[in-house]
Amino acid sequence: MAIRMNKKNTKAKKIIKKIITPVSASKKKSTEVDKSFKIPKSKYFEAMGRRKSASARVRIYEGSGDLVVNDTLIADYFAGVRNAATIYMKPFELTGTKGKFSISAKITGSGINAQIEALANGLAKALVAFNPELRTFLKPAGLLTRDDRMKETRKIGMGGKARRKRQSPKR
């Protein structure tokens, strides 16, 4: 509690500061309860998938289980993306291994669409690590190739944009 003197009235005013608890502390408690995923504790095959500046570290486990990305269910993580399930399940559909694996992935960087494509790339590489014969199905579909298209960097003197041209003097 602090006391502030008002010069006009010469009366003391009491100022009470409220202590606000951080919101993140309450969110951590709720996420700890939700971490009841079924992921086997067996041998796993790991691979990295990348797209733009997104990188996905993917682990596939033999046996049925949950599909988990960044400690949330995959359907909840990619809920705002249209046709997300078809993109990340494409490696399993091409190889005929749908429902035979559970997934655990950590994805960082870039936007949500690039993260889905990084996940698909990582899943395809992990399936090849599991069985090298599956490469014949995944390579023609382009799932093993990293898409190297990146955001173009900004240049100095271009007015803040990447592809903008320099202004030429009129006179």
Backbone as CSV, one residue per row, in Angstrom:
resi,resn,N_x,N_y,N_z,CA_x,CA_y,CA_z,C_x,C_y,C_z
1,MET,0.848,-1.166,0.000,0.000,0.000,0.000,0.897,1.234,0.000
2,ALA,0.573,2.178,-0.824,1.346,3.404,-0.927,0.444,4.586,-0.601
3,ILE,1.051,5.649,-0.099,0.292,6.864,0.236,0.765,7.965,-0.684
4,ARG,-0.179,8.611,-1.358,0.139,9.691,-2.272,-0.483,10.982,-1.726
5,MET,0.304,12.024,-1.691,-0.180,13.309,-1.180,-0.705,14.143,-2.344
6,ASN,-1.878,14.676,-2.183,-2.458,15.553,-3.175,-2.109,16.987,-2.786
7,LYS,-1.507,17.751,-3.670,-1.016,19.083,-3.334,-2.156,20.070,-3.070
8,LYS,-3.277,19.920,-3.749,-4.361,20.887,-3.604,-5.077,20.735,-2.270
9,ASN,-5.464,19.528,-1.956,-6.284,19.311,-0.772,-5.459,18.909,0.450
10,THR,-4.229,18.560,0.259,-3.324,18.080,1.303,-3.915,16.920,2.093
11,LYS,-4.679,16.081,1.384,-5.214,14.868,1.992,-4.471,13.679,1.413
12,ALA,-4.279,12.697,2.210,-3.589,11.496,1.768,-4.593,10.540,1.128
13,LYS,-4.197,9.948,-0.010,-5.027,8.954,-0.679,-4.335,7.612,-0.594
14,LYS,-5.113,6.564,-0.391,-4.570,5.223,-0.321,-4.694,4.568,-1.692
15,ILE,-3.589,4.009,-2.172,-3.581,3.308,-3.449,-3.297,1.846,-3.170
16,ILE,-4.178,1.000,-3.605,-4.021,-0.432,-3.391,-3.700,-1.077,-4.722
17,LYS,-2.588,-1.774,-4.777,-2.184,-2.468,-6.004,-2.702,-3.894,-5.960
18,LYS,-3.360,-4.271,-7.021,-3.884,-5.632,-7.115,-2.825,-6.531,-7.725
19,ILE,-2.654,-7.661,-7.138,-1.708,-8.648,-7.659,-2.498,-9.618,-8.526
20,ILE,-2.144,-9.655,-9.794,-2.850,-10.497,-10.749,-2.007,-11.742,-10.995
21,THR,-2.639,-12.900,-10.838,-1.918,-14.146,-11.099,-1.810,-14.349,-12.598
22,PRO,-0.680,-14.851,-13.084,-0.529,-15.061,-14.525,-1.490,-16.119,-15.042
23,VAL,-1.976,-15.900,-16.249,-2.939,-16.805,-16.868,-2.276,-18.116,-17.246
24,SER,-0.986,-18.065,-17.597,-0.296,-19.267,-18.049,-0.213,-20.322,-16.954
25,ALA,-0.207,-19.910,-15.679,-0.145,-20.871,-14.588,-1.404,-21.724,-14.553
26,SER,-2.557,-21.121,-14.833,-3.798,-21.884,-14.825,-3.894,-22.783,-16.050
27,LYS,-3.302,-22.373,-17.188,-3.340,-23.206,-18.391,-2.462,-24.438,-18.233
28,LYS,-1.343,-24.304,-17.535,-0.448,-25.442,-17.351,-1.123,-26.556,-16.584
29,LYS,-1.944,-26.183,-15.620,-2.642,-27.194,-14.838,-3.617,-27.976,-15.702
30,SER,-4.297,-27.292,-16.625,-5.285,-27.969,-17.462,-4.618,-28.869,-18.499
31,THR,-3.427,-28.493,-19.000,-2.771,-29.333,-19.990,-2.165,-30.577,-19.356
32,GLU,-1.783,-30.499,-18.088,-1.237,-31.675,-17.423,-2.288,-32.773,-17.295
33,VAL,-3.531,-32.389,-17.121,-4.605,-33.369,-16.988,-4.880,-34.039,-18.333
34,ASP,-4.748,-33.274,-19.446,-5.092,-33.787,-20.765,-4.034,-34.710,-21.359
35,LYS,-2.887,-34.869,-20.725,-1.810,-35.664,-21.296,-1.996,-37.153,-21.006
36,SER,-3.112,-37.689,-21.407,-3.363,-39.116,-21.212,-3.507,-39.779,-22.583
37,PHE,-2.418,-39.735,-23.350,-2.437,-40.297,-24.683,-1.917,-41.720,-24.646
38,LYS,-2.389,-42.510,-25.595,-1.952,-43.899,-25.678,-0.859,-43.996,-26.733
39,ILE,0.401,-43.962,-26.263,1.549,-44.142,-27.138,2.346,-45.319,-26.601
40,PRO,2.600,-46.327,-27.421,3.342,-47.491,-26.934,4.757,-47.118,-26.507
41,LYS,5.272,-47.829,-25.531,6.635,-47.603,-25.042,7.601,-48.568,-25.723
42,SER,7.308,-48.948,-26.943,8.121,-49.919,-27.669,9.167,-49.207,-28.530
43,LYS,9.797,-49.976,-29.403,10.795,-49.427,-30.308,10.117,-48.477,-31.293
44,TYR,10.842,-47.407,-31.636,10.282,-46.426,-32.561,11.279,-46.125,-33.668
45,PHE,10.759,-45.537,-34.744,11.575,-45.109,-35.875,11.400,-43.603,-35.992
46,GLU,12.523,-42.897,-36.070,12.492,-41.446,-36.010,13.025,-40.843,-37.301
47,ALA,12.471,-39.698,-37.680,12.932,-38.979,-38.871,12.584,-37.506,-38.717
48,MET,13.297,-36.678,-39.483,13.037,-35.244,-39.510,12.380,-34.872,-40.837
49,GLY,11.346,-34.062,-40.766,10.700,-33.542,-41.954,10.766,-32.031,-41.929
50,ARG,10.976,-31.421,-43.088,11.104,-29.963,-43.131,10.318,-29.376,-44.298
51,ARG,9.853,-28.143,-44.089,9.178,-27.370,-45.136,9.253,-25.913,-44.720
52,LYS,9.723,-25.042,-45.608,9.979,-23.641,-45.295,10.862,-23.585,-44.050
53,SER,10.445,-22.922,-42.989,11.262,-22.911,-41.780,10.662,-23.813,-40.701
54,ALA,9.709,-24.653,-41.068,9.118,-25.605,-40.130,9.941,-26.887,-40.127
55,SER,10.150,-27.425,-38.945,10.839,-28.713,-38.830,10.041,-29.603,-37.889
56,ALA,9.869,-30.848,-38.307,9.079,-31.807,-37.541,9.943,-33.012,-37.194
57,ARG,10.066,-33.285,-35.903,10.751,-34.492,-35.446,9.673,-35.534,-35.175
58,VAL,9.650,-36.566,-36.006,8.545,-37.524,-36.006,9.044,-38.882,-35.519
59,ARG,8.262,-39.480,-34.637,8.518,-40.853,-34.186,7.275,-41.682,-34.470
60,ILE,7.479,-42.833,-35.109,6.356,-43.749,-35.327,6.614,-45.017,-34.520
61,TYR,5.572,-45.493,-33.854,5.627,-46.683,-33.029,4.750,-47.745,-33.665
62,GLU,5.202,-48.984,-33.637,4.372,-50.075,-34.144,3.227,-50.315,-33.172
63,GLY,2.071,-50.594,-33.705,0.897,-50.820,-32.884,-0.041,-49.630,-32.931
64,SER,-1.306,-49.890,-32.663,-2.291,-48.820,-32.723,-2.172,-47.937,-31.489
65,GLY,-2.443,-46.670,-31.695,-2.373,-45.702,-30.611,-2.820,-44.348,-31.110
66,ASP,-2.545,-43.332,-30.316,-2.966,-41.976,-30.668,-1.943,-41.300,-31.562
67,LEU,-2.412,-40.318,-32.306,-1.557,-39.479,-33.137,-1.398,-38.152,-32.404
68,VAL,-0.190,-37.887,-31.878,0.051,-36.757,-30.995,1.070,-35.813,-31.619
69,VAL,0.741,-34.516,-31.650,1.660,-33.478,-32.129,1.762,-32.412,-31.049
70,ASN,2.970,-32.120,-30.608,3.224,-31.103,-29.574,2.315,-31.291,-28.354
71,ASP,2.201,-32.503,-27.891,1.424,-32.876,-26.700,-0.065,-32.572,-26.814
72,THR,-0.589,-32.535,-28.038,-2.028,-32.450,-28.259,-2.394,-33.453,-29.356
73,LEU,-3.635,-33.841,-29.383,-4.078,-34.754,-30.432,-3.968,-34.066,-31.782
74,ILE,-3.644,-34.833,-32.790,-3.362,-34.273,-34.109,-4.602,-33.603,-34.708
75,ALA,-5.783,-34.132,-34.422,-7.013,-33.530,-34.940,-7.269,-32.165,-34.304
76,ASP,-6.892,-32.005,-33.034,-7.059,-30.719,-32.357,-6.002,-29.721,-32.793
77,TYR,-4.776,-30.204,-33.024,-3.675,-29.312,-33.392,-3.902,-28.698,-34.770
78,PHE,-4.379,-29.501,-35.723,-4.621,-29.015,-37.078,-6.113,-28.810,-37.332
79,ALA,-6.849,-28.392,-36.328,-8.305,-28.259,-36.449,-8.708,-27.162,-37.426
80,GLY,-7.937,-26.091,-37.524,-8.318,-24.966,-38.374,-7.925,-25.106,-39.823
81,VAL,-7.339,-26.230,-40.218,-6.854,-26.398,-41.585,-7.776,-27.345,-42.334
82,ARG,-8.179,-26.907,-43.519,-9.057,-27.729,-44.350,-8.260,-28.881,-44.952
83,ASN,-8.818,-30.064,-44.955,-8.227,-31.288,-45.515,-6.880,-31.625,-44.887
84,ALA,-6.704,-31.322,-43.622,-5.435,-31.609,-42.949,-5.207,-33.114,-42.836
85,ALA,-6.270,-33.859,-42.552,-6.130,-35.308,-42.361,-5.656,-36.004,-43.636
86,THR,-6.095,-35.526,-44.781,-5.665,-36.160,-46.034,-4.181,-35.900,-46.302
87,ILE,-3.665,-34.755,-45.842,-2.255,-34.432,-46.091,-1.352,-35.280,-45.211
88,TYR,-1.633,-35.324,-43.898,-0.712,-36.059,-43.028,-0.935,-37.567,-43.039
89,MET,-2.068,-38.057,-43.564,-2.282,-39.502,-43.657,-1.881,-40.064,-45.021
90,LYS,-1.462,-39.215,-45.951,-1.100,-39.662,-47.300,0.021,-40.701,-47.314
91,PRO,1.100,-40.567,-46.504,2.125,-41.613,-46.512,1.595,-42.980,-46.081
92,PHE,0.658,-42.995,-45.141,0.099,-44.265,-44.684,-0.835,-44.874,-45.722
93,GLU,-1.594,-44.029,-46.425,-2.516,-44.535,-47.444,-1.763,-45.112,-48.641
94,LEU,-0.660,-44.468,-49.029,0.110,-44.957,-50.173,0.797,-46.290,-49.879
95,THR,1.214,-46.463,-48.640,1.938,-47.685,-48.279,1.026,-48.777,-47.732
96,GLY,-0.235,-48.452,-47.460,-1.169,-49.447,-46.939,-0.937,-49.754,-45.467
97,THR,-0.418,-48.815,-44.723,-0.129,-49.026,-43.299,-1.010,-48.157,-42.410
98,LYS,-2.162,-47.780,-42.897,-3.054,-46.912,-42.126,-3.590,-47.669,-40.910
99,GLY,-3.431,-47.075,-39.720,-3.913,-47.680,-38.487,-2.936,-48.645,-37.840
100,LYS,-1.765,-48.842,-38.426,-0.786,-49.783,-37.874,0.270,-49.099,-37.014
101,PHE,0.277,-47.759,-37.005,1.288,-47.020,-36.264,0.642,-45.952,-35.398
102,SER,1.328,-45.611,-34.325,0.974,-44.411,-33.564,2.103,-43.406,-33.740
103,ILE,1.759,-42.137,-33.678,2.697,-41.072,-34.020,2.914,-40.163,-32.821
104,SER,4.156,-39.765,-32.636,4.502,-38.712,-31.694,5.404,-37.743,-32.437
105,ALA,5.028,-36.453,-32.477,5.796,-35.483,-33.258,5.944,-34.177,-32.495
106,LYS,7.099,-33.551,-32.676,7.358,-32.210,-32.159,7.626,-31.317,-33.362
107,ILE,6.812,-30.293,-33.538,6.922,-29.419,-34.702,7.180,-27.995,-34.233
108,THR,8.154,-27.339,-34.869,8.465,-25.958,-34.540,8.617,-25.149,-35.821
109,GLY,8.396,-23.850,-35.719,8.675,-22.925,-36.800,7.577,-22.809,-37.835
110,SER,7.622,-21.723,-38.577,6.771,-21.432,-39.722,5.285,-21.411,-39.354
111,GLY,4.429,-21.566,-40.354,2.989,-21.533,-40.147,2.403,-22.923,-40.108
112,ILE,1.103,-22.990,-39.924,0.428,-24.271,-39.710,0.430,-25.127,-40.975
113,ASN,0.286,-24.520,-42.165,0.284,-25.309,-43.397,1.657,-25.902,-43.687
114,ALA,2.710,-25.143,-43.447,4.059,-25.664,-43.629,4.350,-26.752,-42.611
115,GLN,3.764,-26.651,-41.417,3.961,-27.674,-40.404,3.314,-28.996,-40.806
116,ILE,2.156,-28.933,-41.460,1.518,-30.171,-41.927,2.390,-30.850,-42.979
117,GLU,2.915,-30.076,-43.907,3.747,-30.658,-44.959,5.063,-31.177,-44.397
118,ALA,5.606,-30.520,-43.379,6.813,-31.018,-42.716,6.517,-32.337,-42.000
119,LEU,5.332,-32.435,-41.409,4.923,-33.672,-40.746,4.793,-34.809,-41.744
120,ALA,4.179,-34.549,-42.896,4.027,-35.576,-43.930,5.389,-36.032,-44.444
121,ASN,6.314,-35.099,-44.621,7.671,-35.429,-45.056,8.376,-36.282,-44.010
122,GLY,8.232,-35.928,-42.748,8.838,-36.703,-41.668,8.236,-38.094,-41.525
123,LEU,6.920,-38.202,-41.704,6.267,-39.510,-41.632,6.741,-40.426,-42.747
124,ALA,6.887,-39.875,-43.948,7.360,-40.672,-45.073,8.783,-41.161,-44.833
125,LYS,9.642,-40.308,-44.311,11.030,-40.707,-44.021,11.096,-41.738,-42.903
126,ALA,10.208,-41.607,-41.909,10.169,-42.590,-40.827,9.671,-43.945,-41.313
127,LEU,8.726,-43.942,-42.242,8.246,-45.212,-42.818,9.344,-45.902,-43.618
128,VAL,10.166,-45.124,-44.305,11.288,-45.704,-45.045,12.328,-46.262,-44.072
129,ALA,12.515,-45.594,-42.931,13.424,-46.119,-41.909,12.885,-47.426,-41.331
130,PHE,11.565,-47.539,-41.238,10.936,-48.770,-40.761,11.083,-49.897,-41.768
131,ASN,10.793,-49.608,-43.041,10.868,-50.619,-44.095,11.354,-49.941,-45.375
132,PRO,12.606,-50.179,-45.796,13.137,-49.522,-46.995,12.390,-49.855,-48.293
133,GLU,11.624,-50.942,-48.310,10.864,-51.305,-49.505,9.703,-50.341,-49.771
134,LEU,9.270,-49.608,-48.743,8.171,-48.652,-48.916,8.594,-47.422,-49.713
135,ARG,9.895,-47.278,-49.945,10.414,-46.134,-50.700,9.845,-46.104,-52.118
136,THR,9.578,-47.272,-52.698,9.066,-47.340,-54.070,7.678,-46.710,-54.200
137,PHE,6.919,-46.676,-53.098,5.592,-46.055,-53.129,5.660,-44.564,-52.820
138,LEU,6.581,-44.169,-51.948,6.619,-42.799,-51.457,7.409,-41.850,-52.353
139,LYS,8.441,-42.361,-53.024,9.300,-41.495,-53.841,8.556,-40.907,-55.044
140,PRO,7.793,-41.691,-55.822,7.071,-41.095,-56.960,6.010,-40.069,-56.545
141,ALA,5.479,-40.191,-55.338,4.475,-39.241,-54.858,5.105,-37.936,-54.389
142,GLY,6.423,-37.906,-54.280,7.129,-36.684,-53.884,7.135,-36.422,-52.394
143,LEU,6.855,-37.447,-51.587,6.802,-37.245,-50.147,8.169,-37.319,-49.477
144,LEU,9.147,-37.909,-50.136,10.485,-38.002,-49.557,11.343,-36.795,-49.903
145,THR,10.913,-35.997,-50.851,11.677,-34.839,-51.278,11.275,-33.628,-50.455
146,ARG,12.278,-32.932,-49.939,12.007,-31.719,-49.170,11.658,-30.603,-50.134
147,ASP,10.562,-29.919,-49.883,10.155,-28.789,-50.707,10.990,-27.589,-50.269
148,ASP,11.932,-27.160,-51.119,12.914,-26.161,-50.704,12.484,-24.729,-50.971
149,ARG,11.238,-24.513,-51.356,10.784,-23.142,-51.595,10.658,-22.414,-50.257
150,MET,11.363,-21.292,-50.160,11.383,-20.524,-48.915,10.851,-19.121,-49.188
151,LYS,10.554,-18.405,-48.124,10.169,-17.007,-48.242,11.399,-16.220,-48.675
152,GLU,11.207,-15.345,-49.654,12.335,-14.565,-50.146,12.717,-13.504,-49.115
153,THR,14.020,-13.336,-48.916,14.491,-12.403,-47.904,14.401,-10.968,-48.413
154,ARG,14.299,-10.052,-47.474,14.237,-8.626,-47.825,15.633,-8.119,-48.150
155,LYS,15.686,-7.178,-49.076,16.973,-6.604,-49.477,17.089,-5.170,-48.980
156,ILE,18.301,-4.748,-48.770,18.552,-3.399,-48.297,18.302,-2.412,-49.437
157,GLY,17.624,-1.319,-49.141,17.398,-0.267,-50.120,16.251,-0.517,-51.063
158,MET,15.446,-1.522,-50.784,14.323,-1.844,-51.673,12.988,-1.370,-51.109
159,GLY,13.006,-0.532,-50.114,11.756,-0.008,-49.577,11.021,-0.984,-48.695
160,GLY,11.708,-1.947,-48.119,11.107,-2.856,-47.151,10.511,-4.120,-47.717
161,LYS,10.384,-4.244,-49.019,9.796,-5.448,-49.614,10.869,-6.264,-50.315
162,ALA,10.611,-7.542,-50.509,11.618,-8.429,-51.076,11.797,-8.226,-52.580
163,ARG,10.702,-8.056,-53.303,10.784,-7.970,-54.768,10.571,-6.569,-55.309
164,ARG,10.457,-5.596,-54.449,10.243,-4.226,-54.894,11.522,-3.703,-55.538
165,LYS,11.355,-2.917,-56.584,12.512,-2.340,-57.275,12.879,-0.998,-56.644
166,ARG,14.106,-0.598,-56.870,14.546,0.708,-56.379,13.822,1.818,-57.152
167,GLN,13.574,2.913,-56.481,12.912,4.031,-57.146,13.942,4.788,-57.975
168,SER,13.598,4.998,-59.232,14.542,5.717,-60.107,14.212,7.209,-60.065
169,PRO,15.241,8.063,-60.096,14.955,9.510,-60.037,14.305,9.984,-61.344
170,LYS,13.371,10.903,-61.238,12.647,11.407,-62.393,13.470,12.508,-63.105
171,ARG,14.175,13.309,-62.361,14.897,14.456,-62.951,16.375,14.379,-62.645
